[in-house]
Amino acid sequence: MTTTPDGISFADLQSHLKDAPKEEDVQKEAEALYDDKTGEELIEIVNRHLTEITEEVNHPLSHKLAAMEIMNNMVDWHTTISNKMIEDGETASAIAWARDAGKFQAIMNILVTIAIGNDDFTYIEK
């Protein structure tokens, strides 16, 4: 069994092929999901900035602070989206976003209980 219809000639197939998008173009378009960046590009950007943090402040507390700021941003982002969905009447989705905001808050709660040395000003003993 073939997926080619009986009424199409090989010459017609070849002419369609030359007009078809190249596989790498289709793949690149499908991958560029993150503000016109691929997953690989996004990883490279994040790693470059983490390296810059380390080069400027070579102390693990700088990365703990980065993680805490990111968690705070994720809580804010998810809460904002949840509130917007409530306004739009999308209650089930709003609840899911709010739950995820809570998960990020839980991560933040764990981060503040991890001491990065004796002088960690972000540490809260529980």
C-alpha positions in Angstrom: 0.0 0.0 0.0 1.2 3.5 -0.9 0.2 6.9 0.3 0.6 8.4 -3.2 -2.7 8.7 -5.0 -2.9 6.8 -8.3 -3.8 9.9 -10.3 -0.5 11.8 -9.7 2.6 11.3 -11.8 6.2 11.1 -10.7 6.9 14.4 -12.5 4.1 16.1 -10.5 5.6 14.7 -7.3 9.0 16.1 -8.2 7.5 19.5 -9.0 5.8 19.5 -5.6 9.0 18.4 -3.9 11.0 21.4 -5.2 8.4 23.8 -3.8 8.2 22.0 -0.4 9.9 23.6 2.6 13.3 22.1 3.5 13.2 19.7 6.4 15.7 21.7 8.4 13.5 24.9 8.0 10.4 23.1 9.2 12.3 21.6 12.1 13.8 25.0 13.0 10.4 26.6 12.9 8.9 23.9 15.1 11.7 24.2 17.6 11.7 28.0 17.9 9.0 28.1 20.6 10.5 30.3 23.2 10.4 34.0 22.1 11.8 32.9 18.7 14.5 30.8 20.4 14.9 27.0 20.3 15.4 25.0 23.4 19.1 24.7 22.7 19.4 28.4 22.2 17.5 29.0 25.5 19.8 26.7 27.4 22.9 28.5 25.9 21.5 31.9 27.0 20.8 30.8 30.5 24.1 29.1 30.9 25.9 32.1 29.6 24.2 34.4 32.2 24.9 31.9 35.0 28.5 31.9 34.0 28.5 35.7 34.1 27.2 35.6 37.6 29.9 33.2 38.6 32.6 35.3 37.0 31.4 38.4 38.8 30.7 36.8 42.2 32.4 33.4 42.6 30.3 32.3 45.5 27.4 29.7 45.6 25.2 32.3 47.3 24.9 34.2 44.0 23.3 31.1 42.4 21.0 30.6 45.4 19.9 34.2 45.1 19.4 33.7 41.3 17.2 30.6 42.1 15.2 32.6 44.7 14.6 35.5 42.2 13.5 33.0 39.6 11.1 31.3 42.0 9.7 34.7 43.0 9.2 35.5 39.3 7.5 32.2 38.7 5.2 32.7 41.6 4.3 36.2 40.3 3.9 34.9 36.7 1.6 32.0 37.7 -0.5 34.1 40.0 -1.0 36.7 37.3 -2.0 34.1 34.7 -4.3 32.4 37.3 -6.0 35.7 38.1 -6.4 36.5 34.4 -8.0 33.1 33.8 -10.4 33.7 36.7 -11.5 36.9 35.0 -12.0 35.1 31.7 -14.1 32.4 33.4 -11.5 29.7 32.9 -11.7 28.3 36.4 -10.2 24.9 35.9 -7.1 26.3 34.2 -6.9 29.1 36.8 -6.8 26.5 39.6 -4.0 24.6 37.8 -1.9 27.8 37.4 -2.5 28.7 41.1 -1.5 25.3 42.2 1.8 25.6 40.3 2.3 29.0 41.9 2.1 27.2 45.2 4.6 24.7 44.1 7.1 27.4 43.2 6.3 29.0 46.6 7.2 25.7 48.3 10.5 25.6 46.4 11.2 29.1 47.7 10.3 27.9 51.3 12.8 25.1 50.9 15.5 27.4 49.5 15.4 29.7 52.5 16.1 26.8 54.8 19.3 25.8 53.0 22.3 27.7 54.5 25.1 28.5 52.1 27.8 29.1 54.6 27.7 30.9 58.0 27.1 34.3 56.4 24.0 33.4 54.3 21.7 36.4 54.9 18.9 34.5 53.0 18.9 31.6 55.5 15.9 31.3 57.8 16.2 28.6 60.4 13.0 26.6 60.8 
